[in-house]
Amino acid sequence: MPIRIAVLRETRSGERRVALVPSVVAKMRRLGVDIAMQSSAGAAVKLPDKAYKDATFVAEMRALVADADIVLAVTAPPVAVAEAMKEGAILISIVYAEKEPELVARLRARKITCFAMERVPRISRAQAMDALTSQATLAGVFVVAARMGAVPGAEAGEMKGRLKPVEASDAAITMRYAGTVIIAPGYGLAAAQTQQKLYELVKLLQAEGVTVKFAIHPVAGRMPGHMDVLLAEAGFPYDLLFELDEINAEFKNADVALVIGANDVVNPAARTNKASPIYGMPILNVDQAHQIYVIKRGQGRGYAGVENELFYADNCNMVYGDAQAVLAKMVQAIKELGEQEAKVPEAA
Ligand code: NAP
């Protein structure tokens, strides 16, 4: 069943905005989402229903929200909306919760997850994003996460190729002599809580003239913006972090892609295997890098429970171990190499 998003027509006096514009609706449709809008939802901002080519229209509010997985509104909807929504659905809207106790009580009673957009913290990099942009992004993140997570225990299928383990020190030395390294972090980095060791590795590589960039997938980790927050808190400069759309074309020119505890968000089956449950999902194109190293502890699957053909590719090597231990070994290997190189002139 495709995910269904319902967009309400605003009812508060003076509120003319609409929660989704046609270009965003088109993007959501490409993710396989059904979008239903309340008739004339965009009329006040000169977006007539016919401007929304990718949406269906429903006049009556109850019929609109009754089977929606996600409901979008600009400002706090009437209590009747919470009553009409299906139990367990998601509401994404400005709510001003402290001024709307009755609405909050109904949402709680109906087990509705509410993202009050006025309370969503913004990292300084995202200050330019207004609440509506953040809201559309959040809705998109849920769609992708739900699609990737919709298949627990899915079967592996036959994998071509074989897993090829290498030592952490060998991978580190390859990176030390690379021109560009793109790092794709995932849930395993958060689980290992090893951002500081990673930062140490990044600084060592940069000191050797390696260009290091981070590829941030919108649903890497377990919550929207997880990797952004994790890396920002660890002090990584923002100019090292790139969104999926910004970085994907660069993998083909990268000497090394270093995958740290990521799995679903780098699974090429999403691009190549129509039979895969995650087919059509946007992924980081790490498989296009010249050489790939994947840090993970063993043969554990990702959140979606599907096997990852990336790990069997000719240009991919596995660096097995907890991310903290592996990164510590990589740092050690690069430091030791530096010490050996420093000694050479003395001996000569
Ligand atoms: P993932 O697919 O869950 O894969 C994480 C990988 O990390 C696992 O394969 C695991 O393999 C490895 N790992 C775990 N602990 C580790 C450690 N201590 N050291 C090294 N590796 C470790 O993660 P992802 O690629 O980030 O994808 C996120 C998934 O979560 C997506 O399916 C997404 O849809 C879903 N999701 C995201 C959100 C969100 O909002 N971001 C919300 C809900 C669900 P081993 O066991 O072999 O180590």
Boltz pocket constraint, residues with backbone or C-beta under 6 A from the ligand:
constraints:
  - pocket:
      binder: B
      contacts: [[A, 141], [A, 144], [A, 145], [A, 146], [A, 147], [A, 148], [A, 149], [A, 185], [A, 186], [A, 187], [A, 188], [A, 189], [A, 191], [A, 192], [A, 218], [A, 219], [A, 220], [A, 221], [A, 222], [A, 223], [A, 224], [A, 225], [A, 226], [A, 260], [A, 261], [A, 262], [A, 263], [A, 264], [A, 265], [A, 266], [A, 295], [A, 296], [A, 297], [A, 298], [A, 299], [A, 300], [A, 301], [A, 302], [A, 303], [A, 304], [A, 321], [A, 322], [A, 323], [A, 324]]
      max_distance: 6.0
